[in-house]
Amino acid sequence: MLAPSRRNFLQQLSKLGLGSLFIGASVPAWSRQLEETLSKFRSMDAERLASEEDFWYSIQQAYTVSPAIINLNNGGVSPSPKVVQEAMKRYHDLSNEGPSYFMWRILDQGREPLRANLARLAGCDPEELAIQRNASEALETAIFGIPLRAGDEVVLSKQDYPNMINAWKQREKRDGIKLVWINLELPSEDDNYLTQQYVKAFTNRTRVVHITHIINWNGQILPVRKIADQARSRGIEVLVDGAHSFAHFQFRIDELGADYFGTSLHKWLSACIGTGFLYVRKEKIEKLYPLFGAPAGQETNIRKFENLGTRPFFIEQAIGKAIEFQEMIGAERKEKRLHYLKNYWMERVEKLPGVELGTSLKPGFACAIGLVSVKNRKPAELDQFLFNKYKIHTVGIEWENIKGVRITPHVYTTTRQLDTLVQAITEFAKT
């Protein structure tokens, strides 16, 4: 009889469709290798495992990323592992056998179990989580739905994401609210400084504070709970942009102090493109207007934010496999690996003449996302050099006193690929 730990391990694999790996040749090689690797390393602590390339090479083989480029722009959108792709394709084929039947009567029945699993992973009540298409949809539901009147103030930063800034500007133009801007000097390793920039902007007219959990431009993690505590003690509602934080590093939504939280799942969770969710604190649901009209009787029901109409059920239901893949790796293992990868390349270029880093190397202030620049050179020049010479895909950033090239590895990124990045930056810095 299998020992409990071994049995649990195989059950976890079975969730991913890998439970029969031990059968042999009929199973894909990458699956057999992954099972063997997980078995070998499952007792190793996360800190040590972060640098074990054999383990992470097997994770890489669970993806179908192109060998023709080195993709270091996972901050834009991340690829999905094979099990997620296969689930999406299978559900898509099923939908086309009889769309109105299989979509509404079969696949849509998986929404409540999916909601429960997402809420468990996120750390909130399922009755506070609505499935959305991306962070923009989730956050703009809150931005346009929070009841505000002319003269009410909203505090936000110039380093927030453009879609959110534009949504607030539209609300300002339409409803006469006042936007109060702060301008963060980044990177920072001072939680007190970051917190006080928001607190100093609060007045007796402040109704909402918009906080980006991790700044997408350079990976700065903000002390959301500390800011939220200050805001809520003043009766200010807290909206958190978690587009880059969910499934990236460890936290629970119910510990953030947020009233509203929106995220994408096609970034760090590696779910299919076009997935996300909205969290609304239970007592806030009734007064928050949905973007799409909801039937009468749903005023206090989180599902009122899901009245999109016909949508791609096959994409939505594949989120379940992404959750299972995340849990197979483990949140702590993943966070340690992502932080290790960022520091791996940064520590090798930080002392190069002319090279400047725009992201902290300390845990708690950054994780996977890193920003690099070369003195007297434009970010676009480095971005183009990396791709033209080395086929490294990144993105140049110039936004509100943040300038550089953003580097975002993921769990499938290898240190060998980052060695190529280091070589490329070294060469560029010398020219």
Backbone torsions as a table, in degrees:
resi	resn	phi	psi	omega
1	MET	NA	139.6	-178.7
2	LEU	-66.3	140.0	173.2
3	ALA	-64.4	151.8	-177.4
4	PRO	-54.0	-43.0	-177.7
5	SER	-65.4	-40.6	179.0
6	ARG	-67.3	-41.2	-179.7
7	ARG	-63.7	-42.9	178.6
8	ASN	-63.6	-38.8	179.5
9	PHE	-62.2	-45.1	180.0
10	LEU	-68.6	-33.2	176.0
11	GLN	-63.7	-38.3	177.6
12	GLN	-63.8	-41.1	177.4
13	LEU	-64.6	-38.6	-179.4
14	SER	-60.4	-35.1	177.9
15	LYS	-59.4	-33.5	-178.6
16	LEU	-85.8	2.1	-176.0
17	GLY	80.7	18.7	-176.8
18	LEU	-114.4	7.8	-172.4
19	GLY	-64.0	-20.6	-178.8
20	SER	-101.0	24.6	-176.6
21	LEU	-60.2	-32.3	-176.0
22	PHE	-71.7	-5.0	-178.0
23	ILE	-66.2	-35.7	175.2
24	GLY	126.0	-134.8	-166.0
25	ALA	-65.3	-22.6	-177.6
26	SER	-74.2	-11.8	-178.8
27	VAL	-95.5	139.0	179.8
28	PRO	-54.4	146.4	-176.5
29	ALA	-59.4	-39.0	-178.1
30	TRP	-63.1	-33.4	179.9
31	SER	-69.9	-42.9	178.4
32	ARG	-63.1	-41.6	-179.7
33	GLN	-65.2	-39.6	-179.8
34	LEU	-64.6	-43.2	178.8
35	GLU	-60.9	-43.5	-179.4
36	GLU	-66.0	-40.5	-178.6
37	THR	-68.0	-43.7	178.7
38	LEU	-60.9	-40.6	179.1
39	SER	-63.5	-39.1	-177.4
40	LYS	-69.1	-38.6	-170.9
41	PHE	-106.5	2.0	-170.9
42	ARG	-63.0	-22.2	-179.3
43	SER	-91.7	-5.2	-178.2
44	MET	-78.3	138.1	-179.2
45	ASP	-69.9	155.8	-171.7
46	ALA	-61.6	-35.7	-178.4
47	GLU	-62.3	-46.6	179.4
48	ARG	-70.5	-38.2	-176.7
49	LEU	-65.7	-24.2	-177.2
50	ALA	-56.0	-30.1	-177.4
51	SER	-107.3	9.7	179.5
52	GLU	-85.4	96.1	-174.1
53	GLU	-64.7	-29.1	178.6
54	ASP	-62.1	-41.4	178.9
55	PHE	-63.5	-49.8	-173.9
56	TRP	-74.7	-22.2	173.3
57	TYR	-65.2	-37.0	177.6
58	SER	-67.6	-35.6	175.1
59	ILE	-64.0	-41.2	178.9
60	GLN	-58.7	-37.3	-178.0
61	GLN	-69.8	-11.1	175.7
62	ALA	-82.0	-4.4	178.7
63	TYR	-108.1	166.9	179.0
64	THR	-117.1	31.7	-176.4
65	VAL	-62.7	146.2	-177.0
66	SER	-70.6	133.9	175.2
67	PRO	-79.0	-5.0	-177.1
68	ALA	-79.0	-19.8	176.5
69	ILE	-134.7	161.1	170.8
70	ILE	-104.3	106.3	-174.9
71	ASN	-84.8	105.1	177.0
72	LEU	-118.2	34.7	174.0
73	ASN	-125.8	47.1	178.2
74	ASN	-71.0	-12.8	175.9
75	GLY	-67.3	-23.4	176.6
76	GLY	-75.5	-60.0	174.9
77	VAL	-160.1	141.5	-176.0
78	SER	-104.2	148.9	173.5
79	PRO	-71.5	159.8	177.0
80	SER	-98.5	148.3	173.7
81	PRO	-67.9	166.4	-174.7
82	LYS	-57.6	-39.7	-176.1
83	VAL	-64.3	-31.6	177.8
84	VAL	-73.7	-44.4	178.2
85	GLN	-58.9	-44.7	-176.9
86	GLU	-66.7	-37.9	177.6
87	ALA	-63.8	-45.0	-179.9
88	MET	-60.7	-44.4	-179.9
89	LYS	-65.3	-39.2	180.0
90	ARG	-65.4	-43.5	179.1
91	TYR	-68.5	-32.3	177.8
92	HIS	-66.9	-44.1	178.3
93	ASP	-62.5	-41.1	178.7
94	LEU	-61.9	-42.7	-179.8
95	SER	-57.9	-38.6	-176.2
96	ASN	-79.1	-4.8	174.0
97	GLU	-77.0	-17.8	179.8
98	GLY	174.0	78.0	-168.3
99	PRO	-48.8	-54.7	-173.8
100	SER	-65.2	-27.3	178.5
101	TYR	-81.6	-57.3	-174.1
102	PHE	-70.6	-30.5	178.2
103	MET	-72.4	-54.2	-172.0
104	TRP	-82.3	-36.8	-173.1
105	ARG	-96.7	-17.7	-179.1
106	ILE	-112.4	-67.0	-174.7
107	LEU	-63.8	-39.4	-177.8
108	ASP	-66.2	-16.7	176.8
109	GLN	-70.5	-14.1	178.4
110	GLY	-86.5	-0.4	-175.8
111	ARG	-66.6	-42.5	-177.5
112	GLU	-69.4	-43.0	172.6
113	PRO	-60.2	-37.8	178.4
114	LEU	-64.7	-43.4	178.4
115	ARG	-58.0	-44.4	-179.0
116	ALA	-63.6	-40.8	-179.9
117	ASN	-69.4	-40.0	176.8
118	LEU	-63.8	-42.1	-179.7
119	ALA	-64.7	-38.7	177.0
120	ARG	-62.1	-44.2	179.8
121	LEU	-67.1	-36.7	-176.5
122	ALA	-81.3	-26.2	-177.5
123	GLY	84.4	56.6	177.3
124	CYS	-155.3	173.7	177.4
125	ASP	-76.4	134.4	177.0
126	PRO	-54.9	-28.1	-179.8
127	GLU	-78.0	7.8	176.4
128	GLU	-118.3	8.6	-173.5
129	LEU	-125.1	124.4	177.1
130	ALA	-114.8	133.7	-179.9
131	ILE	-78.2	130.7	-177.0
132	GLN	-128.6	-178.5	-178.9
133	ARG	-92.8	-21.6	180.0
134	ASN	-174.6	176.7	-179.5
135	ALA	-66.5	-35.7	-178.8
136	SER	-61.9	-45.3	178.7
137	GLU	-62.4	-43.8	-178.4
138	ALA	-63.4	-49.0	-175.6
139	LEU	-71.3	-35.7	179.5
140	GLU	-72.8	-23.8	170.7
141	THR	-59.0	-43.7	178.6
142	ALA	-71.9	-44.3	-176.9
143	ILE	-59.8	-43.9	-179.0
144	PHE	-87.0	-14.0	-174.3
145	GLY	-99.4	-19.7	179.7
146	ILE	-69.6	126.2	179.6
147	PRO	-66.1	118.9	178.4
148	LEU	-137.2	153.3	179.3
149	ARG	-121.7	163.3	178.3
150	ALA	-52.8	131.9	179.7
151	GLY	95.9	-18.4	175.6
152	ASP	-65.3	143.6	-176.1
153	GLU	-107.4	143.7	175.3
154	VAL	-124.4	127.1	178.5
155	VAL	-97.0	129.5	178.1
156	LEU	-151.0	170.6	-176.8
157	SER	-112.5	155.4	178.0
158	LYS	-69.0	-14.0	179.9
159	GLN	-92.1	4.3	177.1
160	ASP	-69.0	168.7	-176.1
161	TYR	-72.6	139.1	-175.8
162	PRO	-54.3	-40.1	180.0
163	ASN	-59.3	-38.5	-179.3
164	MET	-72.9	-41.2	177.5
165	ILE	-59.9	-45.7	-179.5
166	ASN	-64.8	-36.5	178.1
167	ALA	-64.6	-44.5	178.5
168	TRP	-65.4	-37.2	177.8
169	LYS	-64.5	-36.5	177.0
170	GLN	-65.6	-40.9	177.8
171	ARG	-63.7	-38.2	178.0
172	GLU	-62.4	-45.3	-178.5
173	LYS	-68.0	-38.8	-174.1
174	ARG	-80.0	-40.3	-170.7
175	ASP	-112.6	-6.6	177.3
176	GLY	77.2	19.6	174.9
177	ILE	-73.4	166.6	-179.3
178	LYS	-112.9	127.0	176.9
179	LEU	-94.8	126.1	179.6
180	VAL	-109.3	115.8	-171.8
181	TRP	-97.7	137.9	167.1
182	ILE	-115.1	156.0	-177.1
183	ASN	-126.6	104.7	-174.8
184	LEU	-80.7	135.9	172.4
185	GLU	-92.2	113.7	-173.4
186	LEU	-125.7	151.9	4.9
187	PRO	-79.3	160.2	179.1
188	SER	-136.5	143.5	173.9
189	GLU	-119.9	31.4	-176.9
190	ASP	-126.8	97.6	-179.2
191	ASP	-60.4	-35.0	-179.0
192	ASN	-64.9	-43.6	177.2
193	TYR	-59.4	-48.4	-176.9
194	LEU	-63.1	-41.4	179.7
195	THR	-65.8	-46.1	-174.9
196	GLN	-67.1	-25.6	177.3
197	GLN	-61.1	-37.0	177.3
198	TYR	-76.4	-47.6	-175.3
199	VAL	-59.9	-39.6	-179.5
200	LYS	-64.3	-21.0	-179.0
201	ALA	-88.8	-10.3	-179.3
202	PHE	-72.7	139.1	173.4
203	THR	-134.4	179.9	178.2
204	ASN	-72.8	-2.5	176.0
205	ARG	-100.6	-6.9	-178.1
206	THR	-70.3	127.4	-180.0
207	ARG	-112.9	-29.0	-176.6
208	VAL	-141.2	142.8	168.1
209	VAL	-120.2	130.8	-179.9
210	HIS	-102.8	119.3	-176.9
211	ILE	-121.3	125.7	173.6
212	THR	-88.6	116.2	-173.8
213	HIS	-58.1	-47.6	174.9
214	ILE	-134.8	120.7	-176.1
215	ILE	-64.6	121.0	-173.6
216	ASN	-66.7	-24.7	-175.5
217	TRP	-69.7	-38.9	-175.0
218	ASN	-137.1	2.7	175.2
219	GLY	84.1	10.5	178.7
220	GLN	-66.1	125.0	175.3
221	ILE	-91.0	127.4	-179.8
222	LEU	-95.1	148.6	179.8
223	PRO	-77.7	74.5	-172.4
224	VAL	-55.6	-47.4	-175.6
225	ARG	-62.0	-40.9	-179.1
226	LYS	-65.4	-41.2	177.6
227	ILE	-67.5	-43.1	-178.7
228	ALA	-62.2	-41.0	179.3
229	ASP	-60.3	-43.1	178.8
230	GLN	-64.8	-39.9	-178.4
231	ALA	-68.7	-49.5	-174.5
232	ARG	-68.1	-27.1	176.0
233	SER	-67.7	-16.3	178.9
234	ARG	-105.3	6.7	-179.6
235	GLY	77.2	21.2	-178.9
236	ILE	-94.9	132.3	177.9
237	GLU	-76.7	148.7	-173.3
238	VAL	-118.1	118.6	176.2
239	LEU	-111.1	122.8	-176.7
240	VAL	-113.6	125.0	173.2
241	ASP	-87.0	104.1	-179.2
242	GLY	-106.6	29.1	-176.8
243	ALA	-54.9	-37.0	-176.6
244	HIS	-106.2	-2.8	-174.6
245	SER	-95.9	-35.5	-174.6
246	PHE	-65.7	129.4	-179.0
247	ALA	67.0	13.6	178.3
248	HIS	-101.3	-54.4	174.1
249	PHE	-135.4	166.5	-169.4
250	GLN	-81.0	129.9	170.3
251	PHE	-168.4	164.7	173.9
252	ARG	-117.4	135.2	-179.4
253	ILE	-59.5	-38.5	-177.4
254	ASP	-70.1	-4.8	177.0
255	GLU	-105.1	-2.1	-177.4
256	LEU	-82.2	-24.1	-174.5
257	GLY	81.6	15.8	-177.7
258	ALA	-83.3	146.3	170.1
259	ASP	-90.5	-31.4	-179.7
260	TYR	-140.3	142.9	-178.9
261	PHE	-147.7	131.1	178.1
262	GLY	-128.7	144.3	-179.7
263	THR	-149.7	162.2	169.0
264	SER	-100.5	149.2	177.6
265	LEU	-105.3	-6.1	-179.5
266	HIS	-92.6	13.7	173.2
267	LYS	-102.1	-91.9	-169.9
268	TRP	-85.7	-18.0	174.4
269	LEU	-81.6	-17.0	-178.8
270	SER	64.7	31.0	171.8
271	ALA	-77.6	177.0	-178.2
272	CYS	-65.2	153.8	178.5
273	ILE	-63.0	128.5	-179.9
274	GLY	98.0	37.4	178.9
275	THR	-135.0	146.3	178.5
276	GLY	-170.8	-175.4	174.1
277	PHE	-152.0	159.9	176.9
278	LEU	-118.3	130.0	171.5
279	TYR	-105.2	133.4	174.4
280	VAL	-131.0	123.4	176.2
281	ARG	-53.9	135.9	-168.3
282	LYS	-51.7	-42.8	-176.9
283	GLU	-74.0	-7.4	179.6
284	LYS	-96.0	-13.7	-173.5
285	ILE	-59.6	-45.2	-172.2
286	GLU	-59.7	-39.8	-174.7
287	LYS	-91.2	-5.3	179.8
288	LEU	-88.8	119.2	178.8
289	TYR	-74.5	137.2	174.1
290	PRO	-78.4	156.3	176.5
291	LEU	-67.2	-36.3	179.4
292	PHE	-111.3	135.8	-177.2
293	GLY	-54.3	138.5	-179.6
294	ALA	-114.6	153.0	179.3
295	PRO	-63.0	152.9	174.5
296	ALA	-59.6	143.0	-179.0
297	GLY	99.3	-8.3	-179.8
298	GLN	-101.3	13.3	-172.9
299	GLU	-54.4	-37.7	-177.7
300	THR	-105.7	12.2	-174.8
301	ASN	-104.1	127.3	-178.6
302	ILE	-58.8	-23.4	-177.5
303	ARG	-70.9	-10.6	178.4
304	LYS	-66.2	-15.3	178.7
305	PHE	-90.7	6.4	-177.3
306	GLU	-114.6	15.6	-178.8
307	ASN	-84.0	62.4	-177.8
308	LEU	-84.5	-20.7	-172.9
309	GLY	92.9	-153.3	-179.9
310	THR	-65.6	132.1	-175.6
311	ARG	-147.0	168.5	-178.0
312	PRO	-78.0	88.4	-179.7
313	PHE	-58.2	-34.1	-176.9
314	PHE	-64.9	-32.8	176.1
315	ILE	-72.7	-45.6	-177.5
316	GLU	-61.3	-46.4	-175.5
317	GLN	-70.1	-22.6	177.5
318	ALA	-70.2	-12.6	175.9
319	ILE	-55.9	-33.2	-178.4
320	GLY	-56.8	-40.1	178.9
321	LYS	-69.8	-32.7	176.8
322	ALA	-65.8	-38.4	177.1
323	ILE	-62.6	-45.0	-179.6
324	GLU	-63.7	-39.2	178.7
325	PHE	-64.9	-42.7	177.0
326	GLN	-58.9	-45.4	-177.5
327	GLU	-72.6	-27.9	175.4
328	MET	-64.8	-44.4	177.0
329	ILE	-67.5	-46.8	-177.5
330	GLY	100.6	132.0	-175.6
331	ALA	-61.8	-41.5	-179.1
332	GLU	-67.6	-44.6	177.8
333	ARG	-57.4	-44.1	-177.4
334	LYS	-64.6	-47.4	179.9
335	GLU	-59.8	-45.1	-179.4
336	LYS	-62.3	-39.8	-179.7
337	ARG	-66.6	-46.2	-177.9
338	LEU	-63.1	-41.6	177.9
339	HIS	-66.3	-39.1	177.4
340	TYR	-60.6	-44.5	-178.6
341	LEU	-63.2	-41.9	179.0
342	LYS	-63.1	-46.7	179.9
343	ASN	-69.0	-29.2	-179.1
344	TYR	-56.4	-50.9	-177.8
345	TRP	-80.8	-33.2	-177.9
346	MET	-65.9	-42.4	-179.1
347	GLU	-65.0	-22.5	-179.3
348	ARG	-88.7	-11.6	179.9
349	VAL	-119.1	-10.4	-170.6
350	GLU	-63.6	-25.0	-178.3
351	LYS	-100.7	5.3	176.9
352	LEU	-68.1	138.4	179.5
353	PRO	-55.9	128.1	176.3
354	GLY	86.8	-12.7	-178.4
355	VAL	-83.8	132.5	178.8
356	GLU	-126.3	135.2	179.1
357	LEU	-100.5	138.3	-178.8
358	GLY	-111.2	19.8	-177.1
359	THR	-141.6	142.4	177.7
360	SER	-68.7	149.4	173.8
361	LEU	-95.3	-4.5	-175.3
362	LYS	-85.8	138.0	174.0
363	PRO	-59.2	144.1	179.7
364	GLY	95.5	-21.7	178.7
365	PHE	-110.7	-12.1	177.3
366	ALA	-166.0	165.1	177.5
367	CYS	-135.6	-93.9	-175.6
368	ALA	-89.1	-33.5	-171.5
369	ILE	-78.7	131.4	177.8
370	GLY	-134.7	150.6	-179.8
371	LEU	-122.3	134.4	179.5
372	VAL	-134.5	145.2	176.1
373	SER	-143.0	162.8	177.1
374	VAL	-121.1	127.5	-174.3
375	LYS	-54.0	134.7	178.1
376	ASN	67.1	14.9	176.1
377	ARG	-123.8	142.7	-180.0
378	LYS	-76.9	145.5	177.5
379	PRO	-54.3	-37.2	-179.4
380	ALA	-62.6	-32.4	179.2
381	GLU	-65.1	-46.2	179.2
382	LEU	-66.8	-42.5	178.8
383	ASP	-57.1	-47.1	-179.3
384	GLN	-67.5	-38.4	179.0
385	PHE	-62.9	-45.2	-178.9
386	LEU	-58.9	-40.5	-178.6
387	PHE	-80.5	-46.3	-176.0
388	ASN	-64.0	-38.0	-176.0
389	LYS	-93.0	-36.5	-172.1
390	TYR	-122.1	-0.9	-178.6
391	LYS	56.5	40.3	174.7
392	ILE	-99.5	119.1	-177.3
393	HIS	-92.1	116.6	179.1
394	THR	-135.5	-163.1	175.4
395	VAL	-145.9	133.7	176.6
396	GLY	-80.7	138.4	-175.9
397	ILE	-121.0	128.2	168.2
398	GLU	-140.9	99.8	-174.2
399	TRP	-153.7	114.1	172.0
400	GLU	44.0	74.2	179.5
401	ASN	56.0	25.1	171.4
402	ILE	-123.5	120.0	-178.8
403	LYS	-136.2	133.4	177.5
404	GLY	158.9	-172.6	175.9
405	VAL	-107.2	126.0	-179.0
406	ARG	-86.4	129.5	179.4
407	ILE	-114.6	120.2	-179.7
408	THR	-131.4	94.4	173.1
409	PRO	-76.1	171.8	177.7
410	HIS	-138.3	-174.4	-174.8
411	VAL	-65.0	-20.3	-179.9
412	TYR	-89.4	-3.7	-180.0
413	THR	-76.3	137.9	179.5
414	THR	-105.7	158.0	177.6
415	THR	-67.4	-26.9	176.0
416	ARG	-61.9	-40.4	176.4
417	GLN	-65.2	-37.8	178.7
418	LEU	-71.5	-27.6	172.4
419	ASP	-62.1	-38.1	176.5
420	THR	-65.4	-40.1	176.5
421	LEU	-60.1	-46.1	179.6
422	VAL	-60.4	-43.9	177.7
423	GLN	-59.3	-42.8	-178.2
424	ALA	-66.6	-45.3	179.6
425	ILE	-64.4	-39.6	178.3
426	THR	-60.0	-45.5	179.2
427	GLU	-63.5	-44.2	-179.0
428	PHE	-64.2	-40.6	-177.7
429	ALA	-65.6	-24.6	-178.7
430	LYS	-85.7	-17.7	-175.8
431	THR	-82.4	NA	NA
